Amino acid sequence: MPVYVVAYDISDSKRRRELSDLLEAEGMRVQNSLFEIYFKNGKELERLKRKIADIIDRDEDSVRLYAQCAECREKAIEMGDFCNPFERDAVYYF
């Protein structure tokens, strides 16, 4: 399965926080409203899409999921300061 880049524009703070929490549990935040998520199979992707649909208001909010193939990922250009997701103020259990 490819990596998906998930971007959103949510008008309501409660829905935005709920979606952000969901996406952060599923993948890695790379910018404020941009996540990269790796799926093992299509069922995981479909499950996430259903959860997103349950959170958003389709009349006010937008969410986009962009598939990235391995070749496209290798061509990605990163510029600027990037935070390491494990440097945040959080506790991680492995």
Summary of the structure (lengths in Angstrom):
residues: 94
radius of gyration: 13.9
end to end distance: 23.7
largest distance: 39.1
contacts: 203
relative contact order: 0.24
helix: 38%
strand: 24%
